[in-house]
């Protein structure tokens, strides 16, 4: 697969100073492809900038409205279904940001839609203080959609679109049931922000979170363009944005790294997690997910909950990092059309009421379409973890791994094995993880050798490894993975950074996915843990301060490491590799209280008494064949 890079030079220019600072079912029949996009109805578009959108508390948000235009560039009279996008990245700067903003709205507008792009509270040209999905901002989302549907250029129907932050906003808006909202199209939205991205496994994400907060802050202090038309509003917005740096952004980062309240899960993150409101979403939802995305874990969880509640939902999951999935780069290769075409099809059907029997029929357009690592095929599934199709396959660890000599995976231990995991502070740097957790920015800027992202051999030299024998038949996997590891350390703490990889006969190593877990935060919430065939498949850790429990020095304890979900099929002759490290740089860093406990070697135990194992969700071969 050849992926085209999104055009991001303007955004990269904005980020440069910040970087310096923050150093199954059968495949759908061929008839599914009969649908084709309709041509444009209008020759152009015209944009009205910085419309005032009053919120119920008196704060004024600002939005740009794009309407269909005639050949002379004049707005075509009429009422249109409105596509709403709410962004925290400054709508004016974002317009030059290429794929970061998602699809070009011109495509839909020329086909009879209006596009309203709004700066979230405390960002861009909007007044207020940014608070990243706080209750007030979530209320704003619903009020913006309601305002849009009541305007003279609206026909009374709305939809929402956009990736990442803009995708998360869609979930919160839809959950409030605003008048006129008919469908949403979130790309790469989070579900549970603490576990998805803020503190994977209990350590703070220092790869993405400072970068993201710096992007919002940096674009927020650009003097608002609205100043000329409404000086008071523009100056008020700029002053409020500057104030947020000291009242929200910096304190949050320092609080988390200092091991204070925001280093742990709780009300702060629960309020900001779409999974806690998604049961209220009732409108048809199309999700785009990436297998190397920041929200690799979360987007499928939203899909599951929507499907469980009978909401019309589809999800396409591809081999994309965050920037690629946001741009829809390579999406057409899934077989359903480009990002713009998919949005047109989804909105035409659910917003305009255009009949589309194939879209309605899961036999023609399966609920899930995913890229299968290992074969490069696109496959389909009816459910994310389907007990009728997926079984739990447990691969025990055996032997004592040593540098250059992996232990075995998939063979029951006959003797007690002890393997040392050394605390190497650069572990993770030369791996796909480093690109994933900087949102794909490292590969975009070419800051690391691209081979680091395609071949994990260099990174694995600092890993403790376990491998299967060469496979004799295909091993298909779809869903989350659990690594249950029995470990001990001299401090009673430490970080387990786990990678699951495909080792080809030529020795190249392709990382499929990874997972992380702080030993002292290993407590398991069994009620919220996912089991399959009686085995833990997706552990759920409370990650609260009250759940922290240091082991005794040298005490062997079981730790379930949640390995983020993937879709893959390892081929005959290949090996499945489990790698274990004590760091994942630049992704994660310990908080100050954790620091003394992580600077130590770990001992990994594998024996009948300490049955360390990797549990995979493996599909039956009756699963969707290649598209």
C-alpha positions as CSV (number, residue, x, y, z in Angstrom):
1,X,0.0,0.0,0.0
2,X,1.3,3.4,-0.9
3,X,0.2,6.2,1.4
4,X,0.1,9.8,0.3
5,X,1.3,12.3,2.9
6,X,-1.2,15.1,3.8
7,X,-0.1,18.6,3.0
8,X,0.9,20.0,6.4
9,X,3.6,22.5,5.8
10,X,1.7,25.4,7.2
11,X,0.8,23.5,10.4
12,X,4.4,22.2,10.7
13,X,5.6,25.8,10.5
14,X,3.3,26.6,13.4
15,X,4.5,23.6,15.4
16,X,8.3,24.3,14.9
17,X,8.7,26.6,17.9
18,X,6.5,24.5,20.0
19,X,8.6,21.4,19.3
20,X,11.6,23.3,20.4
21,X,9.8,24.0,23.7
22,X,8.3,20.6,24.3
23,X,11.4,18.7,23.1
24,X,-17.0,-12.6,10.2
25,X,-18.9,-12.5,7.1
26,X,-18.1,-13.2,3.5
27,X,-16.6,-10.2,1.6
28,X,-19.3,-7.9,0.1
29,X,-20.3,-8.8,-3.4
30,X,-18.9,-6.9,-6.3
31,X,-22.2,-5.1,-6.7
32,X,-21.3,-3.0,-3.6
33,X,-19.1,-0.9,-5.9
34,X,-22.0,0.1,-8.1
35,X,-22.6,3.3,-6.1
36,X,-20.8,6.2,-7.6
37,X,-20.5,9.9,-6.4
38,X,-22.7,12.4,-8.1
39,X,-21.2,15.4,-9.8
40,X,-21.2,18.9,-8.4
41,X,-24.4,20.9,-8.6
42,X,-22.7,24.3,-8.3
43,X,-19.5,25.7,-9.9
44,X,-18.0,27.2,-6.7
45,X,-18.3,28.3,-3.1
46,X,-18.2,31.5,-1.1
47,X,-17.3,32.0,2.5
48,X,-18.6,34.4,5.1
49,X,-16.1,34.7,8.0
50,X,-16.3,35.1,11.7
51,X,-20.1,34.9,12.2
52,X,-21.0,35.6,15.8
53,X,-22.6,32.6,17.5
54,X,-23.9,33.5,21.0
55,X,-23.9,30.8,23.7
56,X,-26.4,30.6,26.5
57,X,-23.8,32.1,29.0
58,X,-23.2,35.2,26.8
59,X,-19.9,34.0,25.3
60,X,-19.6,34.6,21.6
61,X,-18.1,31.9,19.4
62,X,-17.0,32.6,15.8
63,X,-17.7,30.5,12.7
64,X,-16.9,30.6,9.0
65,X,-19.9,29.7,6.7
66,X,-19.2,28.3,3.2
67,X,-22.2,28.3,0.8
68,X,-22.6,27.2,-2.8
69,X,-21.8,29.9,-5.3
70,X,-22.6,30.6,-8.9
71,X,-20.0,31.1,-11.7
72,X,-19.6,34.8,-10.6
73,X,-18.7,33.8,-7.0
74,X,-22.0,35.0,-5.5
75,X,-23.9,32.9,-3.0
76,X,-26.7,30.9,-4.5
77,X,-30.0,31.8,-2.8
78,X,-31.5,28.9,-0.9
79,X,-31.6,26.8,2.2
80,X,-29.1,24.0,2.7
81,X,-28.4,21.0,5.0
82,X,-25.5,22.3,7.2
83,X,-22.4,20.3,8.0
84,X,-20.9,21.6,11.3
85,X,-17.3,21.2,12.3
86,X,-16.1,22.5,15.7
87,X,-12.3,22.8,16.0
88,X,-9.8,23.8,18.7
89,X,-7.0,24.5,16.1
90,X,-8.1,27.9,14.9
91,X,-10.3,27.6,11.8
92,X,-8.3,30.3,10.0
93,X,-5.0,28.5,10.4
94,X,-6.6,25.1,10.0
95,X,-7.8,26.0,6.5
96,X,-4.2,25.9,5.4
97,X,-3.4,22.8,7.3
98,X,-4.3,20.2,4.7
99,X,-5.2,16.8,6.0
100,X,-5.1,17.8,9.6
101,X,-8.5,19.3,9.2
102,X,-10.0,16.3,7.4
103,X,-11.7,16.6,4.0
104,X,-12.0,19.8,1.9
105,X,-15.5,21.1,2.6
106,X,-15.7,22.5,-1.0
107,X,-16.6,19.0,-2.3
108,X,-19.8,18.8,-0.2
109,X,-20.7,22.5,-0.6
110,X,-20.6,22.2,-4.4
111,X,-23.1,19.3,-4.1
112,X,-25.7,21.3,-2.1
113,X,-24.5,21.5,1.5
114,X,-23.5,24.4,3.7
115,X,-20.3,24.1,5.8
116,X,-20.1,25.9,9.2
117,X,-16.6,25.7,10.8
118,X,-16.6,27.0,14.4
119,X,-13.7,27.8,16.8
120,X,-14.3,26.0,20.1
121,X,-14.6,28.2,23.2
122,X,-11.3,29.8,24.1
123,X,-9.6,29.0,20.7
124,X,-9.2,30.8,17.4
125,X,-11.4,33.8,17.2
126,X,-13.9,32.6,19.8
127,X,-14.2,34.2,23.2
128,X,-13.9,32.2,26.5
129,X,-11.3,30.1,28.2
130,X,-10.3,26.8,26.6
131,X,-11.0,23.8,28.9
132,X,-10.7,20.8,26.5
133,X,-14.1,19.1,26.6
134,X,-15.3,20.4,29.9
135,X,-19.0,20.5,30.7
136,X,-19.4,24.0,29.3
137,X,-17.6,23.2,26.0
138,X,-19.7,20.1,25.6
139,X,-22.8,22.2,26.1
140,X,-21.5,24.6,23.4
141,X,-21.3,21.8,20.9
142,X,-25.0,21.1,21.1
143,X,-25.9,24.9,21.1
144,X,-23.8,25.5,18.0
145,X,-25.7,22.8,16.1
146,X,-29.0,24.2,17.3
147,X,-28.0,27.7,16.3
148,X,-27.0,26.5,12.8
149,X,-30.3,24.7,12.1
150,X,-32.3,27.9,13.0
151,X,-30.4,30.2,10.5
152,X,-32.1,31.4,7.3
153,X,-29.5,29.5,5.1
154,X,-30.4,26.2,6.8
155,X,-33.1,23.8,5.6
156,X,-33.5,22.4,9.1
157,X,-31.1,19.4,8.8
158,X,-27.6,19.2,10.0
159,X,-24.6,16.8,10.0
160,X,-21.2,16.9,11.6
161,X,-17.7,16.0,10.3
162,X,-14.0,16.3,11.2
163,X,-11.2,14.3,12.7
164,X,-9.6,14.0,16.1
165,X,-10.8,16.9,18.4
166,X,-13.5,17.6,15.8
167,X,-14.5,13.9,15.9
168,X,-14.7,13.9,19.7
169,X,-16.9,17.1,19.6
170,X,-19.3,15.2,17.4
171,X,-20.0,12.6,20.0
172,X,-20.6,15.1,22.7
173,X,-22.9,17.2,20.5
174,X,-24.9,14.2,19.3
175,X,-25.3,13.0,22.9
176,X,-27.2,16.2,23.7
177,X,-29.8,15.5,20.9
178,X,-29.7,19.0,19.2
179,X,-32.6,19.8,16.9
180,X,-32.0,18.8,13.3
181,X,-28.9,16.7,13.7
182,X,-29.3,13.7,11.3
183,X,-25.8,12.1,11.0
184,X,-22.2,12.4,12.1
185,X,-18.8,11.3,10.6
186,X,-16.1,11.2,13.3
187,X,-12.6,10.3,12.2
188,X,-10.3,8.9,14.8
189,X,-12.2,10.0,17.9
190,X,-11.2,9.0,21.5
191,X,-13.4,7.0,23.8
192,X,-11.7,6.9,27.2
193,X,-9.1,9.7,27.1
194,X,-7.1,8.6,30.1
195,X,-6.5,5.1,28.8
196,X,-6.5,5.9,25.1
197,X,-3.9,8.7,25.1
198,X,-3.2,10.6,28.3
199,X,-1.5,8.0,30.4
200,X,-1.2,4.7,28.7
201,X,-0.7,2.0,31.3
202,X,-0.4,4.7,34.0
203,X,2.6,6.7,32.7
204,X,2.1,10.2,31.3
205,X,2.2,10.6,27.5
206,X,4.9,13.1,26.9
207,X,5.1,12.5,23.2
208,X,1.7,13.8,22.2
209,X,0.0,15.6,25.0
210,X,2.5,18.5,25.3
211,X,2.6,18.7,21.5
212,X,-1.2,18.8,21.3
213,X,-1.7,21.3,24.1
214,X,1.0,23.4,22.5
215,X,-0.7,23.4,19.2
216,X,-4.0,24.5,20.7
217,X,-2.3,27.2,22.7
218,X,-0.1,28.4,19.8
219,X,-3.0,28.7,17.4
220,X,-5.1,30.3,20.1
221,X,-2.8,33.3,20.6
222,X,-2.7,34.2,17.0
223,X,-4.5,37.6,17.0
224,X,-8.1,36.9,16.0
225,X,-9.0,38.1,12.5
226,X,-12.4,39.3,13.9
227,X,-10.6,42.3,15.6
228,X,-11.2,44.6,12.7
229,X,-14.9,44.0,12.6
230,X,-15.5,43.7,16.4
231,X,-12.5,45.0,18.3
232,X,-13.9,44.4,21.7
233,X,-14.7,40.8,21.0
234,X,-11.3,40.2,19.3
235,X,-9.3,41.7,22.2
236,X,-11.4,39.9,24.8
237,X,-10.8,36.6,23.0
238,X,-7.0,37.1,22.8
239,X,-6.8,38.1,26.5
240,X,-8.8,35.1,27.5
241,X,-6.7,32.8,25.4
242,X,-3.5,34.1,26.9
243,X,-4.9,33.7,30.4
244,X,-5.7,30.0,29.7
245,X,-2.0,29.2,29.4
246,X,-1.5,29.9,33.1
247,X,-4.9,28.8,34.3
248,X,-5.4,25.5,32.4
249,X,-2.7,24.3,30.0
250,X,0.5,24.6,32.1
251,X,-1.0,23.7,35.4
252,X,-2.5,20.5,33.9
253,X,0.8,19.3,32.5
254,X,2.7,20.1,35.7
255,X,0.0,18.4,37.8
256,X,0.2,15.2,35.8
257,X,4.0,15.0,35.7
258,X,4.2,15.8,39.4
259,X,2.1,12.8,40.2
260,X,-0.9,14.8,41.5
261,X,-4.6,14.4,40.8
262,X,-4.4,14.5,37.0
263,X,-1.8,11.7,36.9
264,X,-4.7,9.4,37.9
265,X,-8.1,8.6,36.4
266,X,-11.1,10.3,37.9
267,X,-13.8,12.9,37.4
268,X,-11.6,15.2,35.3
269,X,-11.1,12.5,32.6
270,X,-14.5,10.9,33.0
271,X,-16.1,14.3,32.0
272,X,-13.9,14.4,28.9
273,X,-14.4,10.8,27.7
274,X,-16.9,10.3,24.9
275,X,-17.5,6.6,26.0
276,X,-19.4,8.0,29.0
277,X,-22.0,9.7,26.8
278,X,-22.0,7.6,23.6
279,X,-25.0,5.6,24.8
280,X,-27.0,8.8,24.2
281,X,-26.0,9.1,20.6
282,X,-28.9,8.1,18.3
283,X,-27.9,9.4,14.9
284,X,-26.2,7.3,12.2
285,X,-22.4,7.4,12.7
286,X,-19.5,6.6,10.3
287,X,-16.2,6.0,12.1
288,X,-12.6,6.0,10.7
289,X,-9.9,4.4,12.8
290,X,-6.2,3.8,12.4
291,X,-4.1,0.8,13.4
292,X,-1.2,3.1,14.3
293,X,-3.4,5.9,15.5
294,X,-3.5,7.7,18.8
295,X,-7.0,6.4,19.4
296,X,-6.3,2.9,18.1
297,X,-7.9,1.6,21.3
298,X,-10.8,4.0,21.7
299,X,-12.5,4.3,18.3
300,X,-13.5,0.6,18.1
301,X,-15.0,0.9,21.6
302,X,-17.3,3.7,20.4
303,X,-18.3,1.5,17.4
304,X,-19.2,-1.4,19.8
305,X,-21.4,0.7,22.0
306,X,-23.2,2.3,19.1
307,X,-23.8,-1.1,17.5
308,X,-25.0,-2.5,20.8
309,X,-27.7,0.2,20.9
310,X,-28.9,-0.4,17.4
311,X,-27.5,2.9,15.9
312,X,-26.7,2.6,12.2
313,X,-22.9,2.6,12.3
314,X,-19.9,1.7,10.1
315,X,-16.2,1.7,10.8
316,X,-13.2,1.5,8.5
317,X,-9.9,0.7,10.1
318,X,-6.7,1.2,8.1
319,X,-2.9,1.1,8.4
320,X,-2.7,4.8,9.3
321,X,-1.2,7.1,11.9
322,X,-3.2,10.0,13.2
323,X,-2.3,12.5,10.5
324,X,-3.0,9.9,7.7
325,X,-6.4,8.9,9.2
326,X,-7.3,12.5,9.7
327,X,-6.6,13.2,6.0
328,X,-8.3,10.0,4.8
329,X,-5.1,9.2,3.2
330,X,-5.5,5.8,1.4
331,X,-9.1,5.4,2.6
332,X,-10.2,4.7,-1.0
333,X,-8.2,1.5,-0.9
334,X,-10.7,0.0,1.5
335,X,-13.1,-0.3,-1.4
336,X,-15.8,2.2,-0.4
337,X,-14.5,5.4,-2.1
338,X,-12.4,8.4,-0.9
339,X,-13.1,10.3,2.3
340,X,-15.1,13.0,0.5
341,X,-17.1,10.4,-1.4
342,X,-17.9,8.4,1.7
343,X,-19.1,11.6,3.5
344,X,-21.2,12.5,0.5
345,X,-22.8,9.0,0.4
346,X,-23.4,8.9,4.2
347,X,-24.9,12.4,4.3
348,X,-26.9,12.1,1.2
349,X,-28.5,9.0,2.6
350,X,-29.1,10.0,6.2
351,X,-29.4,13.8,5.9
352,X,-31.0,14.3,2.5
353,X,-32.9,11.0,2.5
354,X,-31.5,9.6,-0.7
355,X,-32.2,5.9,-1.0
356,X,-29.1,3.7,-0.8
357,X,-30.1,0.0,-0.3
358,X,-26.6,-1.3,-0.4
359,X,-25.5,1.1,2.4
360,X,-28.3,-0.2,4.5
361,X,-27.5,-3.8,3.9
362,X,-24.6,-5.2,6.0
363,X,-24.1,-8.0,3.4
364,X,-23.2,-5.3,0.9
365,X,-21.5,-2.8,3.2
366,X,-20.2,-4.7,6.2
367,X,-20.3,-3.0,9.7
368,X,-16.4,-3.3,9.9
369,X,-13.9,-3.0,7.1
370,X,-10.3,-3.4,8.2
371,X,-6.8,-3.7,6.8
372,X,-5.2,-7.0,7.6
373,X,-1.5,-6.5,8.5
374,X,0.5,-9.4,7.2
375,X,-1.4,-9.9,4.0
376,X,-2.3,-6.3,3.0
377,X,-5.8,-7.4,2.3
378,X,-9.0,-5.5,3.3
379,X,-11.3,-7.8,5.2
380,X,-14.8,-7.4,6.8
381,X,-16.4,-8.3,10.1
382,X,-19.9,-7.9,11.6
383,X,-18.7,-7.3,15.1
384,X,-15.4,-6.1,16.7
385,X,-15.1,-9.1,19.1
386,X,-17.6,-11.7,17.9
387,X,-17.7,-14.8,20.1
388,X,-19.2,-16.7,17.1
389,X,-16.1,-15.9,15.0
390,X,-13.2,-15.1,17.5
391,X,-11.7,-17.4,20.1
392,X,-9.1,-16.8,22.8
393,X,-5.8,-18.4,21.8
394,X,-3.3,-18.5,24.7
395,X,0.4,-18.7,23.9
396,X,2.4,-19.4,27.1
397,X,5.9,-18.0,27.6
398,X,8.7,-20.5,28.3
399,X,12.4,-20.6,28.8
400,X,14.8,-17.8,29.9
401,X,15.3,-15.2,27.3
402,X,18.8,-13.6,26.9
403,X,20.4,-11.2,24.4
404,X,20.4,-12.8,21.0
405,X,18.4,-15.8,22.3
406,X,14.6,-15.4,22.6
407,X,12.5,-17.5,24.9
408,X,9.7,-19.5,23.4
409,X,6.1,-18.5,22.8
410,X,3.3,-21.0,22.5
411,X,5.0,-23.9,24.2
412,X,4.2,-24.8,27.8
413,X,7.1,-24.3,30.1
414,X,8.8,-27.5,31.3
415,X,11.2,-25.7,33.7
416,X,11.2,-22.4,35.5
417,X,12.3,-19.5,33.3
418,X,13.7,-16.2,34.5
419,X,14.4,-13.4,32.1
420,X,15.8,-9.9,32.8
421,X,14.2,-6.8,31.3
422,X,16.8,-4.0,31.4
423,X,15.8,-0.4,32.0
424,X,17.2,1.1,28.7
425,X,16.1,4.8,28.5
426,X,16.0,4.9,24.7
427,X,13.8,1.8,24.2
428,X,11.0,2.6,21.9
429,X,12.7,5.4,20.0
430,X,13.5,3.5,16.9
431,X,10.1,1.9,16.5
432,X,6.7,2.6,15.1
433,X,5.6,3.6,18.6
434,X,7.6,6.8,18.4
435,X,5.8,7.9,15.2
436,X,2.4,6.8,16.5
437,X,2.6,8.8,19.7
438,X,3.7,11.9,18.0
439,X,0.6,11.6,15.8
440,X,2.7,10.7,12.7
441,X,4.7,14.0,12.9
442,X,8.1,12.3,13.1
443,X,7.6,10.5,9.7
444,X,6.1,13.7,8.2
445,X,9.2,15.7,9.3
446,X,11.6,12.8,8.5
447,X,13.2,13.2,11.9
448,X,14.0,9.5,12.3
449,X,15.1,7.0,9.7
450,X,12.0,5.6,8.1
451,X,13.3,2.1,8.6
452,X,12.6,2.5,12.4
453,X,8.9,2.6,11.6
454,X,8.9,-0.3,9.1
455,X,11.4,-2.7,10.8
456,X,11.6,-3.2,14.6
457,X,14.9,-5.0,14.6
458,X,17.0,-2.2,16.0
459,X,14.6,-1.4,18.7
460,X,14.3,-5.0,19.7
461,X,18.0,-5.2,20.6
462,X,17.1,-3.6,23.9
463,X,14.1,-5.9,24.4
464,X,13.5,-9.2,26.1
465,X,12.0,-11.4,23.4
466,X,9.8,-14.5,23.1
467,X,9.0,-16.1,19.8
468,X,6.9,-18.9,18.3
469,X,8.3,-21.5,16.1
470,X,7.7,-20.7,12.4
471,X,4.0,-21.0,11.8
472,X,2.6,-23.9,9.8
473,X,-0.7,-22.2,9.1
474,X,-2.1,-18.7,8.9
475,X,-2.8,-17.0,12.3
476,X,-5.6,-14.4,11.9
477,X,-6.1,-11.9,14.7
478,X,-8.8,-9.2,15.2
479,X,-9.3,-7.2,18.4
480,X,-7.6,-6.4,21.7
481,X,-4.8,-8.6,23.2
482,X,-3.8,-9.4,26.8
483,X,-0.2,-10.1,28.0
484,X,-0.4,-11.6,31.4
485,X,3.1,-11.4,32.7
486,X,4.5,-12.5,36.1
487,X,7.2,-10.1,37.1
488,X,9.3,-8.9,40.1
489,X,11.7,-6.1,40.7
490,X,14.0,-4.8,43.4
491,X,11.7,-1.8,43.9
492,X,8.3,-3.5,43.6
493,X,7.5,-1.2,40.6
494,X,8.5,-0.6,37.0
495,X,7.0,-0.2,33.5
496,X,6.2,-3.1,31.2
497,X,6.2,-1.9,27.6
498,X,5.0,-4.8,25.4
499,X,5.2,-5.1,21.6
500,X,3.6,-7.7,19.4
501,X,5.4,-8.2,16.1
502,X,5.5,-10.3,12.9
503,X,8.9,-11.7,12.2
504,X,9.4,-12.6,8.5
505,X,11.7,-15.4,7.3
506,X,14.2,-12.8,6.2
507,X,14.5,-11.6,9.8
508,X,12.6,-8.3,9.3
509,X,10.3,-7.4,12.2
510,X,7.0,-5.6,11.7
511,X,5.5,-4.2,14.9
512,X,1.8,-4.9,14.8
513,X,0.7,-3.2,18.1
514,X,1.8,-2.5,21.6
515,X,0.7,-2.1,25.2
516,X,1.9,-0.6,28.5
517,X,1.4,-1.1,32.2
518,X,2.9,0.3,35.4
519,X,3.4,-2.6,37.9
520,X,2.1,-0.6,40.9
521,X,-1.1,0.2,39.0
522,X,-1.8,-3.5,38.1
523,X,-5.1,-3.7,40.1
524,X,-7.8,-5.2,37.9
525,X,-11.5,-4.1,37.8
526,X,-12.9,-7.5,36.9
527,X,-16.4,-6.1,36.3
528,X,-15.1,-3.9,33.5
529,X,-12.5,-6.3,32.1
530,X,-13.4,-8.1,28.9
531,X,-13.1,-11.9,28.9
532,X,-13.3,-14.4,26.1
533,X,-13.5,-18.1,26.6
534,X,-12.8,-17.6,30.3
535,X,-9.5,-15.7,29.6
536,X,-8.8,-12.0,30.1
537,X,-8.7,-10.4,26.7
538,X,-8.9,-6.7,27.5
539,X,-8.0,-5.8,31.1
540,X,-9.4,-2.8,32.7
541,X,-7.3,-1.1,35.4
542,X,-8.8,1.6,37.7
543,X,-5.7,3.8,37.5
544,X,-6.9,5.7,40.5
545,X,-4.5,6.9,43.3
546,X,-6.3,4.5,45.7
547,X,-5.5,1.5,43.4
548,X,-1.7,2.0,43.5
549,X,0.0,-0.9,45.2
550,X,3.7,-1.4,45.3
551,X,4.8,-5.0,45.3
552,X,7.4,-6.1,47.9
553,X,10.9,-6.0,46.6
554,X,11.5,-9.3,44.8
555,X,7.8,-10.3,45.1
556,X,6.4,-12.0,41.9
557,X,3.1,-10.5,40.9
558,X,0.8,-11.0,37.9
559,X,0.4,-8.0,35.6
560,X,-2.2,-7.9,32.8
561,X,-0.9,-5.6,30.1
562,X,-3.6,-4.3,27.8
563,X,-2.2,-4.5,24.3
564,X,-4.1,-2.2,22.0
565,X,-6.3,-3.9,19.3
566,X,-5.2,-4.8,15.8
567,X,-6.2,-6.8,12.7
568,X,-3.5,-9.0,11.3
569,X,-2.8,-12.4,9.8
570,X,0.6,-13.9,10.3
571,X,1.6,-16.2,7.4
572,X,3.1,-19.7,7.4
573,X,6.9,-19.5,7.9
574,X,6.6,-16.3,10.0
575,X,7.0,-16.1,13.7
576,X,5.0,-14.2,16.3
577,X,7.2,-12.1,18.6
578,X,6.5,-10.7,22.0
579,X,9.0,-8.0,23.1
580,X,9.2,-6.6,26.6
581,X,10.9,-3.3,27.5
582,X,11.0,-1.1,30.6
583,X,10.6,2.2,28.7
584,X,8.8,3.6,25.6
585,X,10.5,6.8,24.5
586,X,9.3,9.4,23.5
587,X,5.8,8.1,24.2
588,X,5.8,7.8,28.0
589,X,7.6,9.2,31.0
590,X,7.2,8.3,34.7
591,X,5.6,10.8,37.1
592,X,7.9,12.0,39.9
593,X,6.5,9.5,42.4
594,X,7.1,6.7,39.9
595,X,10.6,7.7,39.0
596,X,12.5,5.9,41.8
597,X,10.7,2.6,41.1
598,X,11.2,2.4,37.4
599,X,15.0,2.8,37.3
600,X,15.5,-0.8,37.9
601,X,15.7,-4.1,36.0
602,X,12.6,-6.3,36.0
603,X,12.5,-10.1,36.1
604,X,10.0,-11.9,34.0
605,X,9.0,-15.3,35.2
606,X,7.6,-18.2,33.1
607,X,6.8,-21.5,34.7
608,X,3.9,-23.7,35.8
609,X,3.8,-21.7,39.0
610,X,4.0,-18.4,37.1
611,X,2.1,-19.0,33.8
612,X,3.0,-15.9,31.8
613,X,1.1,-15.9,28.5
614,X,-0.1,-13.9,25.5
615,X,-3.8,-14.2,24.8
616,X,-4.9,-13.4,21.2
617,X,-8.4,-13.1,19.7
618,X,-8.0,-15.3,16.6
619,X,-10.5,-15.5,13.8
620,X,-11.9,-18.5,12.0
621,X,-10.9,-18.8,8.4
622,X,-14.5,-18.4,7.4
623,X,-14.0,-14.8,8.2
624,X,-14.3,-12.2,5.5
625,X,-12.0,-13.0,2.5
626,X,-10.0,-10.3,0.8
627,X,-12.1,-7.5,-0.8
